[in-house]
Amino acid sequence: MKQIDQYANILTLRKISSLFKTTFRNVDELLNIVIETAQFTVGARHASLLLLDQKANKLQFYQASGEETDQLKQVDIPQGVGLAGIVAETGEAIVSNDVRNDKRWLSKVSEMTDMDVQSIACLPLSMNGVIIGVVQFLDKQDESTYSEKDLHILQQFAKIMAMFFEVTRSNEILGEEFDRLQEKYRQRYTIVGESQEIRKCIAHAEKVANSKASILITGESGTGKELFAHLIHDRSLRQTKPFVSISCGALPASILERELFGHEKGAFTGADSRKIGLFEAADGGTLFLDEIGEMPLDMQVKLLRVLQEESFLRLGGTTPTRVDVRIISATHQDLEKMVSEGTFRQDLFYRVNVINLQLPSLRERKEDVGDLVNFFIRKHTPEGQKPKKIQKGLISYLEGYGWPGNIRQLENALERAIVLEDGDELTPDAFAFESTQSPIEINVGSTLKDASDSFRKSFISNTLQSTKGNRTQAAKILDVQRSYLSRLIKELGIS
């Protein structure tokens, strides 16, 4: 037997423990390293590891030294039977230095492997107080017996083996949780659709992703501006850094300033400690400023200063904090019009609008309605239930609606229909839309020209209402030149 003193034992265990700091290649490989080291340390001739099947209450060989490994894996040992079974049942280690005369020894193992075992040290493996298996060391190379010192050393190795299983199980749980969160993230931030309009937007977003230039995403409410902000971040070199978002119109100016820049302790009543702001939290990553058009003018000045200097002062602070943040802004408003009206700063507009990404409304990409419907049905079907079927003609019915609230309105309508409909099929009756458009009234007796003008006036007015007065978008929907639309507006007296 190789004699190893106490200091050498400590060094050996430390070396084994350091395996936890390495990249795990395979738990079986690591266990094999530990078992072989334990064998070498105490001079054992053979070793085997058995795991407990909790449901069947039996031990099964998991690893074993020697050429009999495959044979042993076919052996099941009931809990409480044999030395290993007793250890698995009681959780107490057993040392037997006269196995031939020990009635607790299960002889069928010796018979199967043709091994004449003389001594054995059998130790439990426990994880969080629960027995998960047994490790046993058979015979010594110098034919001596197992001592209390040997048992103490082997108990340390048994703890390490159990830790490997514990870490592996934790990694499995973390992996399952990561997969769940990843799937939840994909569902939340997936961009659905194959229309030419949406593919162009995706291509444009991917093209500008690695630029540090500020991006302004524009489009009607509910068109998916935040989805595209996430897409740009996820396709950029900043993808492993934070993505932080804030709605600029949801908070008063004083609170918005604290949220963006943070504050020092004592900066105001109630500031009991220092708090970092969203700019600092997003350092190295992306800050998404949603509805930037609703940001108060005094905050626009402070935001402009940060974008120019790439540093800021916390509220109540005196030392500038430098940050590396990519700004993505979004708005459903016409910022150019707001600039001309003096409600949005021109210099800030140029700063945030280095690259513009205009998202189409759902009306402009109606061919995507079918894909969106299928996606949202899968997303909002409760777990364990079958997704509802789509009645023939439903997609055409939904495509015929104007969707003033765009994709968000479509999703909400589908979620409501899935919850309220009792049958296994969604029909047009599940979607009771309230028209926000004024009716077109044509009196009988009017001339054809008057009727035509009345129809055109009402139809164009409804379209302009849906685009919030944006003539460029309205011209796209009507499939006419913007100049021709302007002429019609003037001729028909549309205000």
C-alpha positions in Angstrom: 0.0 0.0 0.0 1.3 3.5 -0.8 1.6 5.5 2.4 0.3 9.0 2.2 0.5 11.4 5.2 -2.3 13.8 6.3 -0.9 16.8 4.5 -0.7 14.8 1.2 -4.3 13.7 1.7 -5.4 17.3 2.1 -3.5 18.3 -1.1 -5.1 15.4 -3.0 -8.6 16.4 -1.9 -8.0 20.0 -2.8 -6.8 19.0 -6.2 -10.0 16.9 -6.7 -12.1 19.8 -5.4 -10.5 22.1 -8.0 -12.3 20.1 -10.7 -15.4 22.0 -9.8 -13.7 25.2 -11.1 -13.0 23.6 -14.5 -15.3 23.3 -17.4 -17.3 20.1 -16.9 -16.6 17.7 -19.7 -18.8 14.8 -18.5 -19.9 13.8 -15.1 -18.9 10.2 -15.7 -15.4 11.2 -16.6 -15.1 13.3 -13.5 -16.5 10.6 -11.3 -14.0 8.1 -12.8 -11.1 10.5 -11.9 -12.3 10.8 -8.3 -12.8 7.0 -7.9 -9.4 6.2 -9.3 -7.8 8.8 -7.1 -9.5 7.4 -4.1 -8.4 3.9 -5.0 -4.8 5.1 -5.4 -4.9 7.0 -2.1 -6.0 4.0 0.1 -4.5 1.3 -2.1 -7.8 -0.4 -3.1 -7.7 -3.1 -5.7 -11.3 -2.5 -7.1 -14.0 0.1 -6.7 -17.6 0.4 -7.9 -20.4 3.0 -7.8 -24.0 2.1 -7.4 -27.0 4.5 -7.8 -30.3 4.1 -6.1 -33.5 3.9 -8.1 -35.9 5.7 -5.7 -39.1 4.4 -7.3 -38.0 0.7 -7.5 -36.0 0.8 -4.3 -33.0 -1.0 -5.8 -29.3 -0.3 -6.4 -27.8 -0.5 -9.9 -24.1 -0.5 -10.8 -23.2 2.8 -12.5 -19.4 2.5 -12.6 -17.0 -0.2 -11.8 -13.3 -0.9 -12.3 -12.0 -3.9 -14.1 -13.3 -5.9 -17.0 -16.6 -7.0 -15.3 -18.3 -3.6 -15.6 -20.8 -4.7 -18.3 -21.7 -7.8 -16.3 -22.3 -5.8 -13.1 -24.6 -3.3 -14.8 -27.0 -6.2 -15.2 -27.2 -6.8 -11.4 -29.9 -5.1 -9.3 -29.5 -5.0 -5.5 -32.7 -4.4 -3.5 -32.5 -1.7 -0.9 -31.7 -3.4 2.5 -30.2 -6.5 0.9 -26.4 -7.1 1.0 -23.8 -4.7 2.4 -24.5 -2.1 -0.3 -28.3 -2.4 0.2 -28.0 -2.0 4.0 -25.8 1.2 3.5 -28.3 2.6 1.1 -31.1 1.9 3.6 -29.4 3.1 6.8 -27.1 5.8 5.4 -24.3 4.5 7.6 -20.9 3.4 6.2 -19.8 -0.3 6.7 -16.3 -1.7 6.8 -16.1 -5.5 6.6 -12.6 -7.1 6.7 -13.8 -10.7 6.7 -16.4 -10.8 3.8 -16.3 -14.6 3.5 -17.8 -15.0 6.9 -20.1 -11.9 6.7 -23.7 -13.0 6.2 -24.6 -9.5 5.0 -22.4 -10.0 1.9 -24.4 -10.7 -1.3 -22.5 -13.7 -2.8 -24.1 -13.4 -6.3 -21.9 -10.5 -7.1 -18.7 -12.6 -6.4 -20.1 -15.5 -8.4 -20.9 -13.3 -11.4 -17.5 -11.6 -11.5 -15.5 -14.7 -10.2 -14.0 -12.4 -7.6 -12.9 -13.7 -4.2 -13.5 -10.6 -2.1 -11.8 -10.5 1.3 -12.4 -6.9 2.6 -14.7 -4.0 1.7 -15.4 -0.4 2.6 -18.9 0.6 1.6 -20.0 4.3 1.9 -23.3 6.1 1.2 -23.6 9.0 -1.3 -26.2 11.6 -0.1 -27.5 14.7 -1.8 -29.4 17.2 0.4 -29.9 14.6 3.0 -31.2 12.0 0.6 -29.3 8.8 -0.2 -28.7 8.6 -3.9 -26.2 5.7 -4.1 -23.3 3.8 -2.6 -19.6 3.7 -3.4 -17.6 0.6 -2.4 -13.9 -0.2 -2.4 -12.9 -3.9 -2.5 -9.7 -5.5 -1.2 -6.3 -3.8 -0.8 -3.4 -4.4 -3.1 -1.1 -5.3 -0.2 -3.8 -7.6 1.2 -4.1 -5.5 4.4 -7.5 -4.5 5.9 -9.3 -1.2 5.9 -8.6 1.0 8.9 -10.5 3.9 10.5 -8.1 6.3 8.8 -8.9 4.7 5.4 -12.6 5.1 6.1 -12.2 8.8 7.0 -10.3 9.5 3.8 -12.9 7.6 1.7 -15.7 9.5 3.3 -14.2 12.7 2.0 -14.1 11.3 -1.5 -17.7 10.1 -1.2 -18.7 13.7 -0.3 -17.0 14.9 -3.5 -18.7 12.3 -5.6 -22.1 13.3 -4.2 -21.2 17.0 -4.9 -20.6 16.1 -8.6 -24.1 14.7 -8.8 -25.5 17.7 -7.0 -23.8 20.1 -9.3 -24.9 18.1 -12.3 -28.5 18.1 -11.1 -28.3 21.9 -10.5 -27.0 22.4 -14.0 -29.8 20.3 -15.4 -32.3 22.4 -13.4 -30.6 25.6 -14.6 -30.6 24.3 -18.1 -34.3 23.5 -18.0 -35.0 27.0 -16.5 -32.9 28.6 -19.2 -34.7 26.7 -21.9 -38.0 27.8 -20.4 -37.0 31.4 -20.2 -35.5 31.3 -23.7 -38.8 29.9 -25.1 -40.7 32.6 -23.1 -38.4 35.2 -24.6 -38.8 33.9 -28.1 -42.6 34.0 -27.7 -42.5 37.5 -26.4 -40.1 38.9 -28.9 -40.6 36.9 -32.0 -41.3 38.9 -35.2 -43.9 36.9 -37.2 -44.6 37.4 -40.9 -43.2 36.8 -44.3 -44.6 39.8 -46.2 -42.2 41.9 -48.2 -42.8 44.9 -46.0 -41.8 43.1 -42.8 -38.9 41.3 -44.4 -37.4 44.6 -45.5 -37.7 46.0 -41.9 -36.0 42.9 -40.5 -33.2 43.1 -43.1 -32.7 46.8 -42.3 -32.6 46.2 -38.6 -30.0 43.4 -39.0 -27.9 45.6 -41.2 -27.7 48.5 -38.7 -27.4 46.3 -35.6 -23.6 46.5 -35.2 -23.5 50.3 -35.7 -23.4 52.5 -32.6 -25.5 55.1 -34.4 -28.8 56.0 -32.7 -31.9 54.5 -34.2 -35.4 55.9 -34.3 -38.2 53.3 -34.8 -41.4 54.9 -36.0 -44.8 53.5 -36.7 -48.3 53.4 -35.4 -49.0 52.1 -31.9 -49.0 48.3 -31.7 -46.8 47.7 -34.8 -44.0 46.0 -32.8 -41.5 48.8 -32.2 -40.1 47.2 -29.0 -39.8 43.8 -30.8 -37.5 45.5 -33.4 -35.5 47.2 -30.7 -34.8 43.8 -29.1 -34.0 42.4 -32.6 -31.4 45.1 -33.2 -29.9 44.5 -29.7 -29.8 40.7 -30.1 -28.1 40.9 -33.5 -25.5 43.3 -32.3 -22.1 42.8 -30.5 -23.9 44.1 -27.4 -26.2 41.1 -27.2 -24.6 39.8 -24.0 -24.9 43.2 -22.3 -28.1 44.7 -20.8 -31.2 45.7 -22.7 -32.9 48.3 -20.6 -36.2 50.1 -21.6 -38.3 52.9 -20.3 -41.5 54.6 -21.5 -40.8 58.3 -21.6 -44.4 59.3 -21.4 -45.3 57.1 -18.4 -43.5 59.2 -15.8 -43.4 62.9 -14.7 -40.2 64.7 -15.6 -38.8 64.7 -12.0 -39.2 60.9 -11.7 -38.1 60.3 -15.2 -34.8 62.1 -14.5 -34.2 60.0 -11.4 -34.9 56.8 -13.4 -32.6 57.7 -16.2 -29.7 59.2 -14.2 -30.0 57.8 -10.7 -29.4 59.8 -7.5 -26.9 60.2 -4.7 -27.8 59.6 -1.1 -29.5 62.7 0.4 -30.2 64.2 -3.0 -33.9 64.7 -2.0 -36.2 63.8 0.8 -36.4 60.0 1.0 -33.1 59.4 -0.9 -31.7 57.1 1.9 -29.1 55.5 -0.4 -27.4 56.0 -3.7 -29.3 54.5 -6.7 -27.9 54.0 -10.2 -30.1 55.0 -13.1 -31.0 53.2 -16.3 -28.1 54.8 -18.3 -25.7 53.3 -15.8 -27.6 50.0 -15.7 -27.4 49.8 -19.6 -23.6 50.5 -19.7 -22.2 48.5 -22.6 -25.6 47.6 -23.8 -28.7 49.2 -25.2 -31.2 51.8 -23.7 -34.6 51.7 -25.4 -36.5 55.0 -25.0 -40.1 54.2 -25.9 -42.5 57.0 -26.9 -39.7 59.6 -26.9 -42.1 62.1 -28.4 -43.8 62.4 -25.1 -40.6 63.3 -23.2 -40.9 66.8 -21.5 -38.8 69.6 -23.1 -36.7 70.1 -20.0 -35.8 66.4 -20.0 -35.0 66.6 -23.7 -32.2 69.1 -22.9 -30.7 66.7 -20.3 -30.9 63.7 -22.7 -29.2 65.7 -25.4 -26.3 66.5 -23.1 -25.8 62.9 -22.3 -25.9 61.8 -26.0 -23.3 64.6 -26.8 -20.9 64.0 -23.9 -21.5 60.3 -23.2 -21.5 61.2 -19.5 -24.0 62.5 -16.9 -24.3 63.5 -13.3 -26.5 61.6 -10.9 -29.1 63.7 -9.2 -27.3 65.4 -6.3 -23.9 64.3 -7.6 -20.8 66.3 -8.7 -18.7 63.6 -10.4 -19.5 62.8 -14.0 -20.2 59.1 -14.8 -19.2 57.9 -18.3 -21.3 55.4 -20.1 -21.1 53.5 -23.3 -24.8 53.0 -24.3 -26.5 52.5 -27.7 -29.7 54.5 -27.9 -32.8 53.1 -29.7 -35.9 55.4 -29.5 -39.4 54.8 -30.7 -42.5 56.9 -31.3 -45.9 56.7 -33.0 -45.9 60.5 -33.4 -44.6 62.7 -36.2 -41.5 64.2 -34.7 -40.7 66.4 -37.7 -44.1 68.0 -37.2 -43.5 68.3 -33.5 -40.1 70.0 -34.3 -41.9 72.6 -36.5 -44.5 73.2 -33.7 -41.7 73.6 -31.1 -42.8 70.6 -28.9 -39.7 68.6 -29.7 -36.1 69.8 -29.9 -34.6 69.9 -33.4 -31.1 69.1 -32.2 -32.3 66.1 -30.2 -34.3 64.9 -33.2 -31.1 64.9 -35.3 -29.3 63.0 -32.5 -31.9 60.2 -32.1 -32.8 60.0 -35.8 -29.4 59.1 -37.3 -31.0 55.9 -38.7 -34.8 55.6 -39.1 -36.7 52.4 -39.2 -40.3 52.9 -40.3 -42.6 49.9 -39.4 -45.7 49.1 -41.5 -49.1 49.0 -40.0 -51.0 45.7 -40.1 -53.2 47.1 -42.9 -50.1 47.3 -45.0 -49.1 43.7 -44.4 -52.5 41.9 -44.3 -50.9 38.8 -45.8 -49.2 38.3 -42.4 -52.6 38.1 -40.5 -52.8 34.3 -41.0 -49.3 33.7 -39.6 -50.0 36.1 -36.7 -53.3 34.3 -35.8 -51.6 30.9 -35.7 -48.8 32.2 -33.6 -51.0 34.0 -31.0 -53.3 30.9 -30.8 -50.3 28.8 -29.8 -49.0 31.5 -27.5 -52.2 32.0 -25.5 -53.6 28.4 -25.4 -53.4 27.3 -21.8 -50.8 24.6 -21.1 -52.4 21.1 -21.5 -55.2 22.3 -23.7 -55.5 21.7 -27.5 -55.2 24.9 -29.6 -58.5 26.0 -31.1 -59.1 25.4 -34.8 -59.6 28.2 -37.2 -62.9 28.1 -39.1 -62.7 28.4 -42.9 -63.1 32.1 -43.8 -62.0 33.5 -40.5 -58.6 34.7 -41.8 -60.3 36.5 -44.7 -62.7 38.1 -42.3 -59.8 39.3 -40.0 -57.9 40.6 -43.0 -60.9 42.7 -44.0 -60.8 44.6 -40.7 -58.8 47.9 -40.4 -57.0 47.0 -37.2 -56.4 50.6 -35.9 -54.5 49.1 -32.9 -52.4 46.9 -35.3 -50.7 43.7 -34.0 -51.4 44.5 -30.3 -55.1 44.7 -31.0 -55.1 41.5 -33.0 -53.3 39.7 -30.2 -55.7 41.0 -27.6 -58.7 40.0 -29.7 -57.4 36.5 -30.1 -56.5 36.1 -26.5 -60.1 37.2 -25.5 -61.6 34.8 -28.1 -59.6 31.9 -26.9 -60.8 32.5 -23.3 -64.4 33.2 -24.0 -65.2 30.8 -26.8 -66.5 27.4 -25.5 -66.1 25.4 -28.7 -62.9 24.0 -30.2 -63.1 26.4 -33.2 -62.7 30.1 -33.6 -65.3 31.7 -35.8 -66.0 35.3 -36.9 -68.6 35.6 -34.2 -65.9 35.5 -31.6 -64.6 38.9 -32.9 -67.2 41.6 -32.3 -65.4 44.8 -33.6 -66.6 48.2 -32.8 -66.1 50.4 -35.8 -64.1 53.6 -35.2 -64.7 54.9 -38.7 -67.6 57.2 -39.6 -70.2 55.7 -41.9 -70.3 56.7 -45.6 -73.7 58.3 -46.2 -75.0 58.7 -49.8 -78.5 60.1 -50.2 -80.7 58.6 -53.0 -81.3 61.3 -55.7 -77.7 62.6 -55.6 -75.9 62.9 -58.9 -73.3 60.3 -59.7 -70.5 63.0 -59.3 -71.9 64.1 -55.9 -72.2 60.5 -54.8 -68.7 59.7 -56.0 -67.3 62.8 -54.3 -69.1 62.0 -51.1 -67.7 58.4 -51.1 -64.2 59.6 -51.9 -64.3 62.3 -49.2 -65.5 59.9 -46.5 -63.2 57.1 -47.5 -60.1 59.4 -47.6 -61.1 61.0 -44.3 -61.4 57.6 -42.6 -58.0 56.6 -44.0 -56.4 59.8 -42.8 -58.0 59.2 -39.4 -56.5 55.7 -39.2 -53.0 57.1 -40.0 -53.4 60.1 -37.6 -53.2 62.5 -40.4 -50.0 61.1 -42.0 -50.5 61.7 -45.7 -47.6 59.6 -46.8 -49.0 56.5 -45.0 -52.5 57.2 -46.3 -51.2 57.5 -49.8 -49.5 54.1 -49.4 -52.8 52.5 -48.2 -54.8 54.1 -51.0 -52.1 53.1 -53.5 -51.9 56.7 -54.9 -49.1 59.3 -55.2 -48.9 61.6 -52.2 -49.1 64.6 -54.5 -52.4 63.3 -56.0 -53.8 62.6 -52.5 -53.0 66.2 -51.5 -54.8 67.5 -54.6 -57.8 65.3 -53.7 -57.8 66.6 -50.1 -57.9 70.1 -51.4 -60.5 69.5 -54.1 -62.9 67.6 -51.8 -62.5 70.1 -48.9 -61.2 67.6 -46.4 -59.9 69.3 -43.3 
